[in-house]
């Protein structure tokens, strides 16, 4: 950050603090909500979600060869392969829009094409089996199926559109970095060792964050009861494979890369969470924006209702699976089915904190286009669904 930007930031914070009507009850409540949301985020999502994701991202940047990334997700890879891999990745990652950011940063900085990388960015938090099943159970099978189909289609279309819109810049990026990929592709170890290592890290991330199911019996409840045993096994495999198969220099690079991702992403995330809490509050609690405004704007199936649901969902922060009870309450208050789907398709994939981090990775212009595509497609999908199932 330049000295001028630092100065403007300091001045901006000073002016907000100076003129903030701190004695107003709503402002007081919004300030409490902003720190309450940060408190919940720190307790529930940093240690078990973000920290493992940082280690996975660091591992991607150190242990995964650039040739492998380019083969499956690079700008020159076969489109059917790269978008298939990117779009289904979220089915095994029950992560939120913030937890997926280190993984997105890792594969993009490693050479993945913009299209497949943004397809993965959307699919990571939008598509996971548990969330779709819970959506169908709580909100109805129609919404569950629409969410599943919409999320897969979204990830592919958004990735393809990002590639087409910025194909000139992507071509220049590929040509500029062409020399980076002219390297010895000899494997330092059997590929199955890398697969086991990364699968164990992903396994720990998934099972350590396995949410309590609604029903107390069945396979999901059984998995929840054994989640720490399963997560512990994956963690043990990660540690054993790391120290047996990788040398000291590689491990040092892994730790350094992980730390770099944390330093780059955490400040933006924490700042975004504070802002989101101040503006919108937590579920059941008011931010500076009255909740009745939200409820009054998302009834029916009009263009305005669907657009507002998409925009509000895009800026709100949803921890994994929390969008379901939030929507349950909104539907009970009169929210239409169309806006409900629009929020489901835009909300989990985006948030104000994630927007700040995405901008730092791919730049302002690409981030604005990505957000716009998500909002427009969510709005159109909501209107279509609302007209059929309204």
TIGUNU-252056 format. One record per residue (C-alpha): residue number from 1; x, y, z; residue in three letters. Coordinates in Angstrom, 3 decimals, decimal comma. Layout:
residues N
<resi:NUM; east:X; north:Y; up:Z; resn:ala> $
...
END
This chain:
residues 390
<resi:1; east:0,000; north:0,000; up:0,000; resn:unk> $
<resi:2; east:1,378; north:3,412; up:-0,998; resn:unk> $
<resi:3; east:1,940; north:6,189; up:1,537; resn:unk> $
<resi:4; east:-0,865; north:8,196; up:-0,047; resn:unk> $
<resi:5; east:-3,356; north:5,366; up:0,360; resn:unk> $
<resi:6; east:-2,277; north:4,827; up:3,947; resn:unk> $
<resi:7; east:-2,844; north:8,505; up:4,647; resn:unk> $
<resi:8; east:-6,302; north:8,470; up:3,005; resn:unk> $
<resi:9; east:-7,221; north:5,362; up:4,984; resn:unk> $
<resi:10; east:-6,187; north:7,009; up:8,239; resn:unk> $
<resi:11; east:-8,147; north:10,153; up:7,355; resn:unk> $
<resi:12; east:-11,220; north:8,092; up:6,404; resn:unk> $
<resi:13; east:-11,174; north:6,127; up:9,670; resn:unk> $
<resi:14; east:-10,717; north:9,357; up:11,627; resn:unk> $
<resi:15; east:-13,676; north:11,066; up:9,931; resn:unk> $
<resi:16; east:-15,937; north:8,054; up:10,498; resn:unk> $
<resi:17; east:-14,932; north:7,876; up:14,164; resn:unk> $
<resi:18; east:-15,297; north:11,650; up:14,610; resn:unk> $
<resi:19; east:-18,776; north:12,027; up:13,084; resn:unk> $
<resi:20; east:-20,239; north:8,659; up:14,076; resn:unk> $
<resi:21; east:-23,403; north:9,226; up:16,168; resn:unk> $
<resi:22; east:-22,269; north:6,742; up:18,792; resn:unk> $
<resi:23; east:-25,055; north:7,653; up:21,231; resn:unk> $
<resi:24; east:-27,800; north:6,582; up:18,801; resn:unk> $
<resi:25; east:-29,284; north:3,218; up:19,960; resn:unk> $
<resi:26; east:-29,278; north:1,726; up:16,452; resn:unk> $
<resi:27; east:-25,638; north:2,699; up:15,909; resn:unk> $
<resi:28; east:-24,738; north:1,223; up:19,284; resn:unk> $
<resi:29; east:-26,520; north:-1,993; up:18,369; resn:unk> $
<resi:30; east:-24,816; north:-2,125; up:14,949; resn:unk> $
<resi:31; east:-21,394; north:-1,633; up:16,551; resn:unk> $
<resi:32; east:-22,112; north:-4,445; up:19,001; resn:unk> $
<resi:33; east:-23,248; north:-6,642; up:16,101; resn:unk> $
<resi:34; east:-20,082; north:-5,980; up:14,104; resn:unk> $
<resi:35; east:-17,839; north:-7,159; up:16,933; resn:unk> $
<resi:36; east:-20,237; north:-9,970; up:17,866; resn:unk> $
<resi:37; east:-19,995; north:-11,272; up:14,300; resn:unk> $
<resi:38; east:-16,214; north:-11,020; up:14,395; resn:unk> $
<resi:39; east:-16,269; north:-12,857; up:17,727; resn:unk> $
<resi:40; east:-18,380; north:-15,669; up:16,277; resn:unk> $
<resi:41; east:-16,239; north:-15,797; up:13,159; resn:unk> $
<resi:42; east:-13,014; north:-16,041; up:15,172; resn:unk> $
<resi:43; east:-14,399; north:-18,808; up:17,410; resn:unk> $
<resi:44; east:-16,181; north:-20,869; up:14,778; resn:unk> $
<resi:45; east:-14,309; north:-20,476; up:11,507; resn:unk> $
<resi:46; east:-10,676; north:-19,459; up:11,894; resn:unk> $
<resi:47; east:-9,026; north:-22,419; up:13,634; resn:unk> $
<resi:48; east:-10,871; north:-25,274; up:11,925; resn:unk> $
<resi:49; east:-11,790; north:-23,663; up:8,582; resn:unk> $
<resi:50; east:-9,301; north:-21,003; up:7,589; resn:unk> $
<resi:51; east:-6,126; north:-22,415; up:9,131; resn:unk> $
<resi:52; east:-6,462; north:-25,803; up:7,369; resn:unk> $
<resi:53; east:-7,376; north:-23,966; up:4,156; resn:unk> $
<resi:54; east:-4,223; north:-21,848; up:4,444; resn:unk> $
<resi:55; east:-2,112; north:-24,989; up:4,812; resn:unk> $
<resi:56; east:-3,804; north:-26,563; up:1,785; resn:unk> $
<resi:57; east:-3,215; north:-23,392; up:-0,247; resn:unk> $
<resi:58; east:0,405; north:-23,269; up:0,892; resn:unk> $
<resi:59; east:0,805; north:-26,923; up:-0,086; resn:unk> $
<resi:60; east:-0,660; north:-26,254; up:-3,520; resn:unk> $
<resi:61; east:1,830; north:-23,470; up:-4,156; resn:unk> $
<resi:62; east:4,835; north:-25,560; up:-3,022; resn:unk> $
<resi:63; east:4,138; north:-29,253; up:-3,681; resn:unk> $
<resi:64; east:1,886; north:-29,189; up:-6,751; resn:unk> $
<resi:65; east:3,913; north:-28,723; up:-9,905; resn:unk> $
<resi:66; east:2,873; north:-25,902; up:-12,164; resn:unk> $
<resi:67; east:2,697; north:-28,373; up:-15,007; resn:unk> $
<resi:68; east:-0,011; north:-30,346; up:-13,180; resn:unk> $
<resi:69; east:-2,101; north:-27,221; up:-12,569; resn:unk> $
<resi:70; east:-1,681; north:-26,160; up:-16,182; resn:unk> $
<resi:71; east:-2,621; north:-29,635; up:-17,398; resn:unk> $
<resi:72; east:-6,017; north:-29,663; up:-15,692; resn:unk> $
<resi:73; east:-6,911; north:-26,013; up:-14,984; resn:unk> $
<resi:74; east:-4,573; north:-23,948; up:-17,149; resn:unk> $
<resi:75; east:-5,720; north:-21,607; up:-19,942; resn:unk> $
<resi:76; east:-4,509; north:-24,094; up:-22,557; resn:unk> $
<resi:77; east:-6,134; north:-27,156; up:-20,977; resn:unk> $
<resi:78; east:-9,094; north:-28,796; up:-22,676; resn:unk> $
<resi:79; east:-12,201; north:-26,872; up:-21,695; resn:unk> $
<resi:80; east:-14,301; north:-29,934; up:-20,862; resn:unk> $
<resi:81; east:-11,609; north:-31,152; up:-18,496; resn:unk> $
<resi:82; east:-10,758; north:-27,879; up:-16,743; resn:unk> $
<resi:83; east:-14,352; north:-26,788; up:-16,156; resn:unk> $
<resi:84; east:-15,461; north:-30,276; up:-15,134; resn:unk> $
<resi:85; east:-12,696; north:-30,468; up:-12,525; resn:unk> $
<resi:86; east:-13,362; north:-26,936; up:-11,265; resn:unk> $
<resi:87; east:-17,149; north:-27,184; up:-11,148; resn:unk> $
<resi:88; east:-17,370; north:-30,424; up:-9,141; resn:unk> $
<resi:89; east:-14,615; north:-29,541; up:-6,674; resn:unk> $
<resi:90; east:-17,108; north:-27,953; up:-4,322; resn:unk> $
<resi:91; east:-19,006; north:-31,190; up:-3,897; resn:unk> $
<resi:92; east:-16,303; north:-32,434; up:-1,500; resn:unk> $
<resi:93; east:-15,532; north:-29,102; up:0,190; resn:unk> $
<resi:94; east:-18,125; north:-27,947; up:2,731; resn:unk> $
<resi:95; east:-16,525; north:-24,514; up:2,921; resn:unk> $
<resi:96; east:-17,832; north:-20,960; up:3,096; resn:unk> $
<resi:97; east:-17,055; north:-18,091; up:0,716; resn:unk> $
<resi:98; east:-14,107; north:-17,031; up:2,869; resn:unk> $
<resi:99; east:-12,553; north:-20,445; up:3,490; resn:unk> $
<resi:100; east:-12,335; north:-21,146; up:-0,260; resn:unk> $
<resi:101; east:-10,277; north:-17,976; up:-0,858; resn:unk> $
<resi:102; east:-6,841; north:-19,365; up:0,063; resn:unk> $
<resi:103; east:-7,497; north:-22,359; up:-2,200; resn:unk> $
<resi:104; east:-8,589; north:-20,085; up:-5,061; resn:unk> $
<resi:105; east:-5,552; north:-17,861; up:-4,568; resn:unk> $
<resi:106; east:-3,282; north:-20,885; up:-4,566; resn:unk> $
<resi:107; east:-4,483; north:-22,423; up:-7,827; resn:unk> $
<resi:108; east:-4,738; north:-19,061; up:-9,639; resn:unk> $
<resi:109; east:-1,257; north:-17,948; up:-8,603; resn:unk> $
<resi:110; east:0,010; north:-21,383; up:-9,586; resn:unk> $
<resi:111; east:-1,094; north:-20,847; up:-13,169; resn:unk> $
<resi:112; east:-4,749; north:-21,895; up:-13,402; resn:unk> $
<resi:113; east:-6,734; north:-20,081; up:-16,073; resn:unk> $
<resi:114; east:-9,091; north:-17,316; up:-14,965; resn:unk> $
<resi:115; east:-12,151; north:-19,261; up:-16,170; resn:unk> $
<resi:116; east:-11,496; north:-22,539; up:-14,312; resn:unk> $
<resi:117; east:-10,216; north:-20,629; up:-11,262; resn:unk> $
<resi:118; east:-13,412; north:-18,559; up:-10,970; resn:unk> $
<resi:119; east:-15,508; north:-21,683; up:-11,632; resn:unk> $
<resi:120; east:-13,758; north:-23,248; up:-8,645; resn:unk> $
<resi:121; east:-14,179; north:-20,028; up:-6,639; resn:unk> $
<resi:122; east:-17,943; north:-20,203; up:-7,149; resn:unk> $
<resi:123; east:-18,362; north:-23,962; up:-6,836; resn:unk> $
<resi:124; east:-16,358; north:-24,300; up:-3,602; resn:unk> $
<resi:125; east:-18,912; north:-22,705; up:-1,254; resn:unk> $
<resi:126; east:-21,972; north:-23,091; up:-3,514; resn:unk> $
<resi:127; east:-21,873; north:-26,847; up:-4,101; resn:unk> $
<resi:128; east:-21,576; north:-29,297; up:-1,278; resn:unk> $
<resi:129; east:-23,665; north:-32,389; up:-0,790; resn:unk> $
<resi:130; east:-24,561; north:-31,766; up:2,858; resn:unk> $
<resi:131; east:-25,811; north:-28,200; up:2,244; resn:unk> $
<resi:132; east:-27,960; north:-29,293; up:-0,691; resn:unk> $
<resi:133; east:-29,457; north:-32,188; up:1,279; resn:unk> $
<resi:134; east:-30,261; north:-29,916; up:4,236; resn:unk> $
<resi:135; east:-31,780; north:-27,345; up:1,862; resn:unk> $
<resi:136; east:-34,061; north:-30,006; up:0,398; resn:unk> $
<resi:137; east:-35,010; north:-31,332; up:3,844; resn:unk> $
<resi:138; east:-35,748; north:-27,942; up:5,440; resn:unk> $
<resi:139; east:-36,874; north:-25,740; up:2,555; resn:unk> $
<resi:140; east:-38,364; north:-28,380; up:0,284; resn:unk> $
<resi:141; east:-37,095; north:-30,681; up:-2,479; resn:unk> $
<resi:142; east:-37,830; north:-28,112; up:-5,188; resn:unk> $
<resi:143; east:-35,428; north:-25,565; up:-3,702; resn:unk> $
<resi:144; east:-32,849; north:-28,288; up:-2,985; resn:unk> $
<resi:145; east:-32,842; north:-29,572; up:-6,571; resn:unk> $
<resi:146; east:-32,884; north:-26,051; up:-8,018; resn:unk> $
<resi:147; east:-29,927; north:-25,104; up:-5,851; resn:unk> $
<resi:148; east:-27,915; north:-28,168; up:-6,890; resn:unk> $
<resi:149; east:-28,570; north:-27,763; up:-10,613; resn:unk> $
<resi:150; east:-28,184; north:-23,990; up:-10,547; resn:unk> $
<resi:151; east:-24,870; north:-24,077; up:-8,686; resn:unk> $
<resi:152; east:-23,230; north:-26,544; up:-11,096; resn:unk> $
<resi:153; east:-24,476; north:-24,678; up:-14,168; resn:unk> $
<resi:154; east:-23,534; north:-21,329; up:-12,628; resn:unk> $
<resi:155; east:-19,945; north:-22,321; up:-11,975; resn:unk> $
<resi:156; east:-19,390; north:-23,412; up:-15,565; resn:unk> $
<resi:157; east:-21,165; north:-20,458; up:-17,198; resn:unk> $
<resi:158; east:-19,501; north:-17,881; up:-14,942; resn:unk> $
<resi:159; east:-16,085; north:-19,410; up:-15,581; resn:unk> $
<resi:160; east:-16,622; north:-19,454; up:-19,349; resn:unk> $
<resi:161; east:-17,883; north:-15,857; up:-19,377; resn:unk> $
<resi:162; east:-14,929; north:-14,662; up:-17,287; resn:unk> $
<resi:163; east:-12,611; north:-16,400; up:-19,751; resn:unk> $
<resi:164; east:-14,326; north:-14,837; up:-22,776; resn:unk> $
<resi:165; east:-14,538; north:-11,338; up:-21,305; resn:unk> $
<resi:166; east:-10,884; north:-11,288; up:-20,286; resn:unk> $
<resi:167; east:-9,483; north:-13,609; up:-22,959; resn:unk> $
<resi:168; east:-7,081; north:-10,939; up:-24,249; resn:unk> $
<resi:169; east:-5,610; north:-10,351; up:-20,793; resn:unk> $
<resi:170; east:-5,470; north:-14,093; up:-20,159; resn:unk> $
<resi:171; east:-3,631; north:-14,630; up:-23,435; resn:unk> $
<resi:172; east:-1,113; north:-11,947; up:-22,454; resn:unk> $
<resi:173; east:-0,735; north:-13,538; up:-19,017; resn:unk> $
<resi:174; east:-0,106; north:-16,931; up:-20,604; resn:unk> $
<resi:175; east:2,475; north:-15,526; up:-23,018; resn:unk> $
<resi:176; east:4,182; north:-13,501; up:-20,301; resn:unk> $
<resi:177; east:4,533; north:-16,495; up:-17,992; resn:unk> $
<resi:178; east:5,243; north:-19,057; up:-20,708; resn:unk> $
<resi:179; east:8,841; north:-19,441; up:-19,581; resn:unk> $
<resi:180; east:7,713; north:-20,396; up:-16,089; resn:unk> $
<resi:181; east:6,384; north:-23,678; up:-17,388; resn:unk> $
<resi:182; east:9,476; north:-24,725; up:-19,311; resn:unk> $
<resi:183; east:10,958; north:-26,780; up:-16,530; resn:unk> $
<resi:184; east:11,943; north:-30,297; up:-15,746; resn:unk> $
<resi:185; east:8,734; north:-32,232; up:-15,153; resn:unk> $
<resi:186; east:10,424; north:-35,186; up:-13,468; resn:unk> $
<resi:187; east:8,531; north:-36,146; up:-10,334; resn:unk> $
<resi:188; east:10,527; north:-35,971; up:-7,103; resn:unk> $
<resi:189; east:8,188; north:-38,569; up:-5,569; resn:unk> $
<resi:190; east:5,374; north:-40,881; up:-6,719; resn:unk> $
<resi:191; east:2,213; north:-38,940; up:-7,455; resn:unk> $
<resi:192; east:0,170; north:-41,122; up:-5,109; resn:unk> $
<resi:193; east:2,070; north:-39,629; up:-2,167; resn:unk> $
<resi:194; east:0,959; north:-36,115; up:-3,112; resn:unk> $
<resi:195; east:-2,607; north:-37,387; up:-3,563; resn:unk> $
<resi:196; east:-2,629; north:-38,974; up:-0,101; resn:unk> $
<resi:197; east:-1,106; north:-35,853; up:1,465; resn:unk> $
<resi:198; east:-3,655; north:-33,429; up:0,000; resn:unk> $
<resi:199; east:-6,592; north:-35,795; up:0,409; resn:unk> $
<resi:200; east:-5,794; north:-36,098; up:4,113; resn:unk> $
<resi:201; east:-5,730; north:-32,302; up:4,517; resn:unk> $
<resi:202; east:-9,035; north:-31,947; up:2,667; resn:unk> $
<resi:203; east:-10,468; north:-34,795; up:4,756; resn:unk> $
<resi:204; east:-9,545; north:-33,009; up:7,969; resn:unk> $
<resi:205; east:-11,073; north:-29,752; up:6,689; resn:unk> $
<resi:206; east:-14,340; north:-31,471; up:5,735; resn:unk> $
<resi:207; east:-14,873; north:-33,621; up:8,830; resn:unk> $
<resi:208; east:-13,576; north:-31,153; up:11,433; resn:unk> $
<resi:209; east:-16,302; north:-28,775; up:10,206; resn:unk> $
<resi:210; east:-19,063; north:-31,372; up:9,808; resn:unk> $
<resi:211; east:-22,251; north:-29,661; up:11,001; resn:unk> $
<resi:212; east:-24,748; north:-31,217; up:13,405; resn:unk> $
<resi:213; east:-27,572; north:-32,706; up:11,301; resn:unk> $
<resi:214; east:-31,190; north:-31,863; up:11,950; resn:unk> $
<resi:215; east:-32,175; north:-35,493; up:12,509; resn:unk> $
<resi:216; east:-30,586; north:-37,475; up:15,331; resn:unk> $
<resi:217; east:-30,493; north:-40,781; up:13,451; resn:unk> $
<resi:218; east:-29,133; north:-41,875; up:10,090; resn:unk> $
<resi:219; east:-25,775; north:-41,758; up:8,324; resn:unk> $
<resi:220; east:-25,243; north:-37,997; up:8,719; resn:unk> $
<resi:221; east:-25,791; north:-38,223; up:12,480; resn:unk> $
<resi:222; east:-23,420; north:-41,194; up:12,678; resn:unk> $
<resi:223; east:-20,738; north:-39,265; up:10,831; resn:unk> $
<resi:224; east:-21,244; north:-36,271; up:13,115; resn:unk> $
<resi:225; east:-20,862; north:-38,485; up:16,197; resn:unk> $
<resi:226; east:-17,556; north:-39,810; up:14,853; resn:unk> $
<resi:227; east:-16,350; north:-36,565; up:13,247; resn:unk> $
<resi:228; east:-13,407; north:-36,008; up:15,605; resn:unk> $
<resi:229; east:-12,202; north:-39,579; up:15,264; resn:unk> $
<resi:230; east:-12,338; north:-39,326; up:11,466; resn:unk> $
<resi:231; east:-10,768; north:-35,844; up:11,469; resn:unk> $
<resi:232; east:-8,041; north:-37,077; up:13,840; resn:unk> $
<resi:233; east:-7,190; north:-39,945; up:11,497; resn:unk> $
<resi:234; east:-6,885; north:-37,551; up:8,560; resn:unk> $
<resi:235; east:-4,726; north:-35,198; up:10,649; resn:unk> $
<resi:236; east:-2,444; north:-38,063; up:11,670; resn:unk> $
<resi:237; east:-2,046; north:-39,119; up:8,032; resn:unk> $
<resi:238; east:-1,239; north:-35,502; up:7,103; resn:unk> $
<resi:239; east:1,485; north:-35,195; up:9,748; resn:unk> $
<resi:240; east:3,032; north:-38,599; up:9,046; resn:unk> $
<resi:241; east:3,082; north:-38,099; up:5,279; resn:unk> $
<resi:242; east:4,464; north:-34,566; up:5,616; resn:unk> $
<resi:243; east:7,451; north:-35,570; up:7,737; resn:unk> $
<resi:244; east:8,159; north:-38,871; up:5,959; resn:unk> $
<resi:245; east:7,802; north:-37,849; up:2,317; resn:unk> $
<resi:246; east:8,949; north:-34,202; up:2,217; resn:unk> $
<resi:247; east:12,369; north:-32,872; up:3,111; resn:unk> $
<resi:248; east:13,111; north:-30,037; up:5,507; resn:unk> $
<resi:249; east:13,516; north:-27,402; up:2,805; resn:unk> $
<resi:250; east:10,148; north:-28,257; up:1,278; resn:unk> $
<resi:251; east:8,437; north:-28,121; up:4,664; resn:unk> $
<resi:252; east:10,030; north:-24,743; up:5,341; resn:unk> $
<resi:253; east:8,698; north:-23,421; up:2,017; resn:unk> $
<resi:254; east:5,271; north:-24,858; up:2,882; resn:unk> $
<resi:255; east:5,153; north:-23,022; up:6,226; resn:unk> $
<resi:256; east:6,370; north:-19,802; up:4,604; resn:unk> $
<resi:257; east:3,778; north:-19,965; up:1,819; resn:unk> $
<resi:258; east:1,010; north:-20,709; up:4,342; resn:unk> $
<resi:259; east:2,054; north:-17,698; up:6,423; resn:unk> $
<resi:260; east:2,061; north:-15,466; up:3,337; resn:unk> $
<resi:261; east:-1,527; north:-16,460; up:2,512; resn:unk> $
<resi:262; east:-2,617; north:-15,785; up:6,101; resn:unk> $
<resi:263; east:-1,005; north:-12,336; up:6,176; resn:unk> $
<resi:264; east:-2,580; north:-11,408; up:2,864; resn:unk> $
<resi:265; east:-6,102; north:-12,642; up:3,528; resn:unk> $
<resi:266; east:-6,882; north:-12,407; up:7,260; resn:unk> $
<resi:267; east:-6,768; north:-8,579; up:7,632; resn:unk> $
<resi:268; east:-9,184; north:-8,156; up:4,721; resn:unk> $
<resi:269; east:-11,487; north:-10,861; up:6,038; resn:unk> $
<resi:270; east:-11,648; north:-9,435; up:9,537; resn:unk> $
<resi:271; east:-12,309; north:-5,936; up:8,197; resn:unk> $
<resi:272; east:-15,040; north:-7,229; up:5,917; resn:unk> $
<resi:273; east:-16,707; north:-9,212; up:8,704; resn:unk> $
<resi:274; east:-16,808; north:-6,092; up:10,879; resn:unk> $
<resi:275; east:-18,388; north:-4,094; up:8,057; resn:unk> $
<resi:276; east:-20,942; north:-6,819; up:7,266; resn:unk> $
<resi:277; east:-21,938; north:-7,118; up:10,916; resn:unk> $
<resi:278; east:-22,344; north:-3,356; up:11,250; resn:unk> $
<resi:279; east:-24,512; north:-3,050; up:8,133; resn:unk> $
<resi:280; east:-26,632; north:-6,209; up:8,299; resn:unk> $
<resi:281; east:-26,137; north:-7,752; up:11,736; resn:unk> $
<resi:282; east:-26,322; north:-11,437; up:12,557; resn:unk> $
<resi:283; east:-29,339; north:-13,709; up:12,068; resn:unk> $
<resi:284; east:-32,033; north:-12,528; up:14,465; resn:unk> $
<resi:285; east:-30,158; north:-9,320; up:15,322; resn:unk> $
<resi:286; east:-30,315; north:-5,880; up:13,766; resn:unk> $
<resi:287; east:-27,500; north:-4,038; up:12,038; resn:unk> $
<resi:288; east:-27,656; north:-0,430; up:10,912; resn:unk> $
<resi:289; east:-30,045; north:-1,533; up:8,129; resn:unk> $
<resi:290; east:-33,463; north:-2,473; up:9,628; resn:unk> $
<resi:291; east:-34,430; north:-6,101; up:9,017; resn:unk> $
<resi:292; east:-37,999; north:-5,133; up:8,134; resn:unk> $
<resi:293; east:-36,626; north:-3,332; up:5,097; resn:unk> $
<resi:294; east:-35,159; north:-6,617; up:3,919; resn:unk> $
<resi:295; east:-38,335; north:-8,591; up:4,553; resn:unk> $
<resi:296; east:-40,520; north:-6,031; up:2,802; resn:unk> $
<resi:297; east:-38,323; north:-6,042; up:-0,290; resn:unk> $
<resi:298; east:-38,138; north:-9,774; up:-0,987; resn:unk> $
<resi:299; east:-41,812; north:-10,759; up:-1,080; resn:unk> $
<resi:300; east:-43,378; north:-11,956; up:-4,331; resn:unk> $
<resi:301; east:-41,423; north:-12,685; up:-7,482; resn:unk> $
<resi:302; east:-40,784; north:-9,319; up:-9,063; resn:unk> $
<resi:303; east:-37,521; north:-8,316; up:-10,713; resn:unk> $
<resi:304; east:-36,864; north:-5,946; up:-7,823; resn:unk> $
<resi:305; east:-37,409; north:-8,647; up:-5,191; resn:unk> $
<resi:306; east:-35,083; north:-11,121; up:-6,920; resn:unk> $
<resi:307; east:-32,456; north:-8,484; up:-7,622; resn:unk> $
<resi:308; east:-32,522; north:-7,262; up:-4,049; resn:unk> $
<resi:309; east:-32,225; north:-10,821; up:-2,718; resn:unk> $
<resi:310; east:-29,238; north:-11,434; up:-4,995; resn:unk> $
<resi:311; east:-27,465; north:-8,220; up:-4,010; resn:unk> $
<resi:312; east:-28,213; north:-8,625; up:-0,293; resn:unk> $
<resi:313; east:-27,065; north:-12,238; up:-0,401; resn:unk> $
<resi:314; east:-23,891; north:-11,286; up:-2,245; resn:unk> $
<resi:315; east:-22,869; north:-8,790; up:0,449; resn:unk> $
<resi:316; east:-23,970; north:-10,775; up:3,514; resn:unk> $
<resi:317; east:-21,639; north:-13,293; up:5,105; resn:unk> $
<resi:318; east:-22,975; north:-16,856; up:5,381; resn:unk> $
<resi:319; east:-21,020; north:-19,437; up:7,315; resn:unk> $
<resi:320; east:-21,394; north:-22,915; up:5,830; resn:unk> $
<resi:321; east:-25,013; north:-24,155; up:6,146; resn:unk> $
<resi:322; east:-26,213; north:-21,051; up:8,045; resn:unk> $
<resi:323; east:-28,021; north:-19,825; up:4,942; resn:unk> $
<resi:324; east:-30,675; north:-22,546; up:5,445; resn:unk> $
<resi:325; east:-32,043; north:-21,412; up:8,847; resn:unk> $
<resi:326; east:-31,742; north:-17,772; up:7,760; resn:unk> $
<resi:327; east:-33,853; north:-18,464; up:4,683; resn:unk> $
<resi:328; east:-36,280; north:-20,523; up:6,739; resn:unk> $
<resi:329; east:-36,957; north:-17,443; up:8,850; resn:unk> $
<resi:330; east:-37,196; north:-15,127; up:5,842; resn:unk> $
<resi:331; east:-39,614; north:-17,455; up:4,020; resn:unk> $
<resi:332; east:-41,711; north:-17,589; up:7,169; resn:unk> $
<resi:333; east:-41,790; north:-13,786; up:7,150; resn:unk> $
<resi:334; east:-43,098; north:-13,699; up:3,579; resn:unk> $
<resi:335; east:-40,081; north:-14,130; up:1,308; resn:unk> $
<resi:336; east:-40,997; north:-15,554; up:-2,114; resn:unk> $
<resi:337; east:-39,540; north:-18,775; up:-3,502; resn:unk> $
<resi:338; east:-37,836; north:-16,952; up:-6,362; resn:unk> $
<resi:339; east:-35,893; north:-14,514; up:-4,151; resn:unk> $
<resi:340; east:-35,117; north:-17,427; up:-1,824; resn:unk> $
<resi:341; east:-33,340; north:-19,306; up:-4,645; resn:unk> $
<resi:342; east:-31,651; north:-16,088; up:-5,779; resn:unk> $
<resi:343; east:-30,220; north:-15,616; up:-2,300; resn:unk> $
<resi:344; east:-29,175; north:-19,287; up:-2,141; resn:unk> $
<resi:345; east:-27,244; north:-18,969; up:-5,412; resn:unk> $
<resi:346; east:-25,611; north:-15,612; up:-4,655; resn:unk> $
<resi:347; east:-25,214; north:-15,712; up:-0,875; resn:unk> $
<resi:348; east:-22,955; north:-18,679; up:-0,059; resn:unk> $
<resi:349; east:-20,622; north:-17,919; up:-3,001; resn:unk> $
<resi:350; east:-20,006; north:-14,262; up:-2,148; resn:unk> $
<resi:351; east:-19,682; north:-11,956; up:0,839; resn:unk> $
<resi:352; east:-18,278; north:-8,516; up:1,516; resn:unk> $
<resi:353; east:-15,140; north:-9,990; up:3,133; resn:unk> $
<resi:354; east:-14,554; north:-12,358; up:0,210; resn:unk> $
<resi:355; east:-14,956; north:-9,536; up:-2,323; resn:unk> $
<resi:356; east:-12,083; north:-7,646; up:-0,729; resn:unk> $
<resi:357; east:-9,805; north:-10,660; up:-0,943; resn:unk> $
<resi:358; east:-10,837; north:-11,595; up:-4,494; resn:unk> $
<resi:359; east:-9,982; north:-8,048; up:-5,577; resn:unk> $
<resi:360; east:-6,491; north:-8,422; up:-4,121; resn:unk> $
<resi:361; east:-5,956; north:-11,584; up:-6,195; resn:unk> $
<resi:362; east:-7,443; north:-10,792; up:-9,622; resn:unk> $
<resi:363; east:-7,884; north:-7,006; up:-9,505; resn:unk> $
<resi:364; east:-10,801; north:-4,595; up:-9,287; resn:unk> $
<resi:365; east:-12,166; north:-4,942; up:-12,826; resn:unk> $
<resi:366; east:-12,321; north:-8,732; up:-12,837; resn:unk> $
<resi:367; east:-13,840; north:-8,752; up:-9,349; resn:unk> $
<resi:368; east:-16,622; north:-6,346; up:-10,371; resn:unk> $
<resi:369; east:-17,416; north:-8,457; up:-13,436; resn:unk> $
<resi:370; east:-17,453; north:-11,648; up:-11,355; resn:unk> $
<resi:371; east:-19,813; north:-10,138; up:-8,759; resn:unk> $
<resi:372; east:-22,058; north:-8,736; up:-11,488; resn:unk> $
<resi:373; east:-22,302; north:-12,109; up:-13,246; resn:unk> $
<resi:374; east:-23,244; north:-13,875; up:-10,008; resn:unk> $
<resi:375; east:-25,917; north:-11,280; up:-9,165; resn:unk> $
<resi:376; east:-27,437; north:-11,214; up:-12,684; resn:unk> $
<resi:377; east:-27,575; north:-14,999; up:-13,027; resn:unk> $
<resi:378; east:-28,998; north:-15,432; up:-9,521; resn:unk> $
<resi:379; east:-31,697; north:-12,848; up:-10,288; resn:unk> $
<resi:380; east:-32,712; north:-14,494; up:-13,568; resn:unk> $
<resi:381; east:-32,733; north:-17,957; up:-11,980; resn:unk> $
<resi:382; east:-34,867; north:-16,690; up:-9,107; resn:unk> $
<resi:383; east:-37,439; north:-15,175; up:-11,451; resn:unk> $
<resi:384; east:-37,668; north:-18,384; up:-13,512; resn:unk> $
<resi:385; east:-37,984; north:-20,561; up:-10,401; resn:unk> $
<resi:386; east:-40,495; north:-18,204; up:-8,803; resn:unk> $
<resi:387; east:-42,697; north:-18,229; up:-11,899; resn:unk> $
<resi:388; east:-42,793; north:-22,042; up:-11,824; resn:unk> $
<resi:389; east:-42,892; north:-22,724; up:-8,078; resn:unk> $
<resi:390; east:-44,210; north:-19,419; up:-6,767; resn:unk> $
END
